[in-house]
Amino acid sequence: MRVVFMGTPAFAVPSLEALANSDHEVVGVVTQPDRPKGRGQAVVACPVKELALSKGLPVRQPDKIKGLEFLQQLSEWKPDIIAVTAFGRILPKTILDLPPMGCVNVHGSLLPAYRGAAPIQWALIHGDTETGITTMLMDEGMDTGAVLLQQPIPIEPEDTTLELGERMALAGGALLVETLTRLAAHTVVPRAQDHSRATVAPLLKKEDGVIDWAQSATEIANRIRGLSPWPGSYTFHHACPERSGAERREQRLIICKGRVDEKGGLASGRQRPGTILAVGPKSFWVETGEGRIEVLEVQPANKKRMSVEQFLLGYALRAQETLSPQPESCVS
């Protein structure tokens, strides 16, 4: 089949790679315009564009996808089908109706669960032990189209969005090729989703990363996994002289890796959530609303991710100091 591929981030790269290595013909690639990135705000190409150019595939980066000009460009490629993986925009009906065999989307959940922009993150935040990849025929709704194929994928206890996303992206590429091959052979039957079972996975915002230490240790640990690497789960460390005998300090910390303290070897007695209970050579422990979190990796403001062991070489943490969701001088 003649395929136009639409995608943008690293998650979409294995889909394009799999298509390019298949018996299908990729006649064009559509991706988002180049954007400024990083502290220097240098304009860089997205991962899908880089791969497409390396393979000599024609690329379009429209500022607008609604209107006759872009529709004409798509028409010139004469696609039998359009394949979409994490493109980042909702396709209008004019594009959905263009290819004779429709538009197929690769989605990072077992639909109808987790419709929306962040299905991998929300599966981790909710502590799920299984997720999966779905290919579906696109319609005008948000991930509401008929399901074609699905592949379950187990979630490992230490998975973050980065590790789980990499495995799911590879699985998505393979499932996409299988889907197109079976559509061409008429050996797959679309099936409608049960909309009554649908759940949503809305786009995450930077403020979603703030840690509420009144939640349970399990909820916080899952949130740390789901928000790594972006937006990151962050908190504010407060050192108060009346508590620790140290100078007053405040530090914004991203908690990059943490786990529920299963050993229960710390001193008994409940502390206020967010209280640092103990500081060891390679980790520190924090009271939560239920249970304790052992923190293993952090990222201080304006610095790189590091182990707690490295962090403690240049920054002092003491028991009974506090972590809280908001910057403040001290927590009484």
C-alpha positions as CSV (number, residue, x, y, z in Angstrom):
1,M,0.0,0.0,0.0
2,R,1.0,3.6,-0.5
3,V,1.3,5.1,3.0
4,V,1.6,8.7,4.2
5,F,3.0,8.7,7.8
6,M,2.2,11.4,10.3
7,G,4.1,11.6,13.6
8,T,6.4,13.9,15.6
9,P,8.2,12.7,18.8
10,A,10.6,9.8,19.5
11,F,7.7,7.6,20.3
12,A,6.7,7.7,16.6
13,V,10.1,6.9,15.3
14,P,9.8,3.0,15.5
15,S,6.5,3.3,13.6
16,L,8.1,5.1,10.7
17,E,11.2,2.8,10.9
18,A,9.0,-0.3,10.7
19,L,7.0,1.1,7.8
20,A,10.1,2.0,5.9
21,N,11.4,-1.5,6.3
22,S,8.2,-3.2,5.3
23,D,6.6,-4.1,2.0
24,H,4.5,-1.0,2.1
25,E,5.6,2.2,0.3
26,V,6.0,5.3,2.4
27,V,5.2,8.1,-0.1
28,G,5.5,11.0,2.3
29,V,5.9,12.0,5.9
30,V,4.1,14.8,7.8
31,T,5.4,16.2,11.0
32,Q,5.2,19.3,13.2
33,P,7.3,22.4,12.2
34,D,10.7,22.8,13.7
35,R,10.6,24.4,17.2
36,P,13.1,26.2,19.5
37,K,14.4,23.9,22.1
38,G,16.7,24.1,25.2
39,R,18.2,27.0,27.0
40,G,19.7,28.4,23.8
41,Q,16.3,28.1,22.0
42,A,18.0,26.7,18.9
43,V,15.5,25.6,16.3
44,V,15.8,21.8,15.9
45,A,14.1,19.1,13.8
46,C,11.9,16.6,15.6
47,P,12.9,12.9,15.7
48,V,10.5,11.8,13.0
49,K,11.8,14.5,10.5
50,E,15.4,13.4,11.2
51,L,14.6,9.8,10.4
52,A,12.6,10.6,7.3
53,L,15.4,12.8,5.9
54,S,18.0,10.1,6.6
55,K,15.9,7.7,4.5
56,G,15.3,10.2,1.7
57,L,11.5,10.4,2.3
58,P,9.7,13.6,1.3
59,V,8.6,15.6,4.4
60,R,5.9,18.3,4.9
61,Q,5.7,20.4,8.0
62,P,2.5,22.5,7.7
63,D,1.7,25.3,10.1
64,K,-1.9,24.6,9.5
65,I,-3.5,21.2,8.6
66,K,-7.0,22.6,7.8
67,G,-7.5,24.2,4.4
68,L,-7.1,23.4,0.8
69,E,-3.4,24.0,0.4
70,F,-2.3,21.1,2.7
71,L,-5.1,18.9,1.5
72,Q,-3.8,19.3,-2.0
73,Q,-0.3,18.4,-0.9
74,L,-1.6,15.2,0.6
75,S,-3.7,14.4,-2.4
76,E,-0.6,14.6,-4.7
77,W,1.0,11.7,-2.7
78,K,-2.1,9.6,-3.6
79,P,-2.0,7.5,-0.3
80,D,-4.1,4.4,0.0
81,I,-3.9,4.9,3.8
82,I,-2.6,7.4,6.3
83,A,-0.8,6.0,9.4
84,V,-0.6,8.3,12.5
85,T,1.5,7.8,15.6
86,A,1.7,10.7,18.1
87,F,1.3,13.4,15.5
88,G,0.2,16.0,18.0
89,R,-2.8,17.4,16.2
90,I,-6.4,16.4,15.7
91,L,-7.1,15.6,12.0
92,P,-10.0,17.3,10.3
93,K,-12.7,15.3,8.5
94,T,-11.3,16.4,5.1
95,I,-8.0,14.5,5.9
96,L,-9.7,11.5,7.5
97,D,-11.8,11.1,4.4
98,L,-9.0,11.5,1.9
99,P,-7.3,8.0,1.7
100,P,-9.6,5.2,0.4
101,M,-8.7,2.9,3.3
102,G,-8.9,5.6,5.9
103,C,-6.5,6.7,8.6
104,V,-5.0,4.3,11.2
105,N,-3.7,5.5,14.5
106,V,-1.2,3.8,16.9
107,H,-2.3,4.6,20.5
108,G,-0.4,3.8,23.7
109,S,-3.2,2.0,25.7
110,L,-5.7,-0.8,25.5
111,L,-8.6,1.3,24.3
112,P,-11.2,2.4,25.5
113,A,-8.9,2.9,28.5
114,Y,-6.8,6.1,28.6
115,R,-8.1,8.1,25.7
116,G,-6.0,11.2,25.3
117,A,-2.6,12.7,25.1
118,A,-0.8,10.9,28.0
119,P,-1.9,7.3,28.3
120,I,1.5,5.9,29.3
121,Q,1.9,8.4,32.1
122,W,-1.5,7.9,33.5
123,A,-1.2,4.1,33.5
124,L,1.9,4.5,35.7
125,I,0.4,7.1,37.9
126,H,-2.6,4.9,38.6
127,G,-0.3,1.9,39.4
128,D,-1.5,-0.3,36.6
129,T,0.4,-3.6,36.1
130,E,-0.6,-3.9,32.4
131,T,-1.1,-1.6,29.5
132,G,-0.8,-2.1,25.7
133,I,-0.9,-0.8,22.1
134,T,-4.0,-0.3,20.1
135,T,-4.3,0.3,16.3
136,M,-7.6,1.9,15.3
137,L,-9.5,3.5,12.4
138,M,-9.6,7.2,13.2
139,D,-12.8,9.2,13.3
140,E,-13.5,12.7,14.4
141,G,-13.6,11.9,18.1
142,M,-10.6,11.7,20.6
143,D,-9.4,8.1,20.3
144,T,-13.0,6.9,19.7
145,G,-12.5,5.0,16.5
146,A,-13.0,1.3,15.8
147,V,-10.3,-1.0,17.2
148,L,-8.3,-3.0,14.7
149,L,-5.6,-4.8,16.7
150,Q,-4.3,-4.8,20.3
151,Q,-1.2,-6.0,22.1
152,P,-1.0,-6.2,25.9
153,I,2.3,-5.0,27.5
154,P,3.2,-5.7,31.1
155,I,4.3,-2.8,33.3
156,E,7.4,-3.6,35.4
157,P,7.6,-2.4,39.0
158,E,10.6,0.0,38.2
159,D,9.2,1.3,34.9
160,T,9.1,5.0,34.3
161,T,7.5,6.7,31.3
162,L,10.8,6.6,29.6
163,E,11.5,2.9,29.8
164,L,7.9,1.8,29.3
165,G,7.4,4.2,26.4
166,E,10.5,2.8,24.6
167,R,9.1,-0.7,24.8
168,M,5.6,0.4,23.7
169,A,7.0,2.4,20.8
170,L,8.8,-0.7,19.4
171,A,5.6,-2.8,19.9
172,G,3.6,0.0,18.2
173,G,5.8,-0.1,15.1
174,A,5.4,-3.8,14.7
175,L,1.7,-3.7,15.3
176,L,1.2,-0.9,12.8
177,V,2.8,-2.9,10.0
178,E,0.8,-6.0,10.9
179,T,-2.4,-3.9,10.9
180,L,-1.7,-2.4,7.5
181,T,-0.8,-5.8,6.0
182,R,-4.0,-7.4,7.4
183,L,-6.1,-4.5,6.2
184,A,-4.7,-4.9,2.7
185,A,-5.5,-8.6,2.9
186,H,-9.0,-8.0,4.4
187,T,-8.2,-10.3,7.4
188,V,-8.9,-7.8,10.2
189,V,-12.4,-6.7,11.2
190,P,-12.8,-3.3,12.9
191,R,-14.8,-3.5,16.2
192,A,-16.5,-0.6,17.9
193,Q,-15.3,0.5,21.3
194,D,-17.4,0.2,24.4
195,H,-17.7,3.9,25.2
196,S,-19.2,3.2,28.6
197,R,-15.8,1.8,29.7
198,A,-13.8,4.7,28.4
199,T,-11.3,6.5,30.7
200,V,-9.3,9.6,29.9
201,A,-5.6,10.5,30.0
202,P,-5.4,14.3,29.7
203,L,-2.3,16.2,28.7
204,L,0.0,16.8,31.7
205,K,1.1,20.2,32.8
206,K,4.2,21.3,34.7
207,E,2.1,22.0,37.8
208,D,1.0,18.3,37.8
209,G,4.5,17.5,39.0
210,V,4.1,18.9,42.5
211,I,4.3,16.2,45.2
212,D,1.5,16.1,47.8
213,W,3.2,14.3,50.7
214,A,-0.2,13.7,52.3
215,Q,-0.8,11.1,49.7
216,S,0.3,7.5,50.4
217,A,3.8,6.3,49.7
218,T,2.4,4.0,46.9
219,E,0.6,6.9,45.2
220,I,3.7,9.1,45.4
221,A,6.0,6.4,44.1
222,N,3.7,5.8,41.2
223,R,3.4,9.5,40.4
224,I,7.2,9.8,40.4
225,R,7.4,7.0,37.8
226,G,4.7,8.4,35.6
227,L,6.1,11.9,35.6
228,S,9.6,10.9,34.8
229,P,11.2,12.4,32.7
230,W,8.6,15.2,32.2
231,P,7.4,17.2,33.9
232,G,9.1,15.6,36.9
233,S,7.8,15.2,40.4
234,Y,9.1,18.1,42.4
235,T,9.0,19.4,46.0
236,F,10.7,22.1,48.1
237,H,13.2,21.3,50.8
238,H,13.2,23.6,53.8
239,A,16.0,23.8,56.4
240,C,15.0,25.8,59.5
241,P,17.5,26.9,62.1
242,E,15.2,26.4,65.0
243,R,14.9,22.7,64.0
244,S,18.3,21.8,62.6
245,G,20.7,24.4,63.9
246,A,21.6,25.1,60.3
247,E,21.2,28.2,58.2
248,R,17.8,28.8,56.7
249,R,17.8,27.2,53.2
250,E,15.3,26.4,50.6
251,Q,15.8,24.2,47.5
252,R,13.5,23.0,44.7
253,L,14.1,19.3,44.1
254,I,12.8,17.0,41.4
255,I,12.5,13.5,42.9
256,C,13.7,11.3,39.9
257,K,13.6,7.9,41.6
258,G,11.9,6.8,44.8
259,R,10.3,3.6,46.2
260,V,8.0,2.6,49.0
261,D,10.0,1.7,52.1
262,E,9.0,-1.9,52.6
263,K,11.5,-2.6,55.4
264,G,9.9,-0.4,58.1
265,G,13.2,-0.2,59.9
266,L,12.9,3.5,60.9
267,A,11.8,4.7,64.3
268,S,8.2,4.2,65.1
269,G,5.7,7.0,65.5
270,R,4.0,9.2,62.9
271,Q,5.5,12.4,61.7
272,R,4.0,15.2,59.6
273,P,3.9,14.2,55.9
274,G,6.9,15.6,54.2
275,T,9.2,15.2,57.2
276,I,12.7,13.8,56.4
277,L,12.9,10.9,58.8
278,A,16.5,9.8,58.2
279,V,19.4,10.5,55.8
280,G,21.7,7.7,54.8
281,P,24.8,7.6,52.5
282,K,22.8,6.7,49.4
283,S,19.2,7.6,50.1
284,F,16.9,9.5,52.4
285,W,13.4,8.6,53.8
286,V,10.3,10.8,53.8
287,E,7.1,10.5,55.8
288,T,3.9,10.4,53.7
289,G,0.2,10.3,54.5
290,E,0.6,6.5,54.6
291,G,4.0,4.8,54.7
292,R,7.4,6.1,53.9
293,I,9.2,6.9,50.6
294,E,12.9,6.1,50.1
295,V,14.4,8.7,47.7
296,L,17.3,7.4,45.5
297,E,17.8,10.0,42.8
298,V,17.1,13.8,42.6
299,Q,17.6,16.7,40.3
300,P,18.4,20.0,42.1
301,A,17.3,23.3,40.5
302,N,19.5,24.1,37.4
303,K,21.5,20.9,37.7
304,K,21.5,17.4,36.2
305,R,19.9,14.3,37.6
306,M,22.1,12.6,40.2
307,S,22.1,9.9,42.8
308,V,21.4,11.0,46.4
309,E,24.9,9.9,47.2
310,Q,26.3,12.5,44.7
311,F,23.8,15.1,45.9
312,L,24.8,14.8,49.5
313,L,28.4,15.6,48.6
314,G,27.5,19.2,48.0
315,Y,24.2,19.7,49.9
316,A,23.3,18.9,53.5
317,L,20.0,17.2,54.4
318,R,19.1,16.5,58.0
319,A,16.4,14.5,59.7
320,Q,13.4,16.5,60.8
321,E,13.8,19.0,58.0
322,T,10.8,19.3,55.7
323,L,9.6,18.8,52.1
324,S,6.5,20.6,51.0
325,P,4.5,21.4,47.8
326,Q,5.1,25.1,48.1
327,P,8.1,27.4,48.6
328,E,8.0,28.8,52.1
329,S,10.5,29.8,54.8
330,C,9.7,27.0,57.3
331,V,7.0,24.5,58.1
332,S,5.9,24.7,61.7
